[in-house]
């Protein structure tokens, strides 16, 4: 992505000439010539990475808006970096120029080519260095903004528990007596619900779930689920059962309607995490959570930056 914007800054004639404006950012114009240069380079890269994707009208509209949004984003963040006096060194700028323009076929720095270029009076080095400095300022300031948050050990553990803690759930299904593929009548629902209420009354305040269910003529079952396991073998897709099993007080009897009837269930026992597994996965999870926190913090910061700015877009579709 670095090259799109550098090429946009450095046109054959030097700096961008104003031949129309596609947007203004805090009264600074974004010229159509600069936009078109960046946009064409973006399309080249898009075709390279997506050889089978057609460049139709819908793609063109998306690409033009994406490129303009990126240009605006760079302008806002770069100006903010200048405002807070964030710096990049001349050495960093020079190293980036060498990296982009003066690598030989072997990938190493081509000193001969570099010395020829810096002594060529036809090359506008002041403008080039200014463009690279501005782009580096954007990149490094954005990196700085996106690396200010750190996931705490507590946050890491809480997330791991949420992802890996399990619940042992006892359940019984009171089935409708209606034949399969036959519409269930209100009367049938009423009869089934009465059976459920009778069984629920027997189970209330009792720890003998399995015994009472068997004595009542039904088949007791047990399953183990995580907080994100919404499908349970033998019951079906029951996100409500999973959520309430983790949220409800232990032993509380609850019901959920399923296609075959009514499932009566209670959370029996919470199964804690595997501490050895957590120890092995902790650092990777911490990195992932830190990236997530920084991404969210950056989006919030950037939205606030846009709110404080004046952005006018003239680009048509």
Secondary structure by P-SEA (a helix, b strand, c coil): caaaaaaaaccccccccccccccccccccccaaaaaaaaaaaaaaaaaacccccccaaaaaaaaaaaaaaaaaaaaaaaaaaaacccccaaaaaaaaaacccccccccccaaaaaaaaaccccaaaaaaaaaaaaaaaaaaaaaaaccccccaaaaaaaaaaacbbbbbbbccccccccccccccaaaaaaaaaaaaaaaaaaccccaaaaaaaaacbbbbbbbbcccccccccccccaaaaaaaacccccbbbbbbccccbbbbbbcbbbbccaaaaaaaaaaaaaaaaaaaaaaaaaaaaaaaaaabbbbbcccc
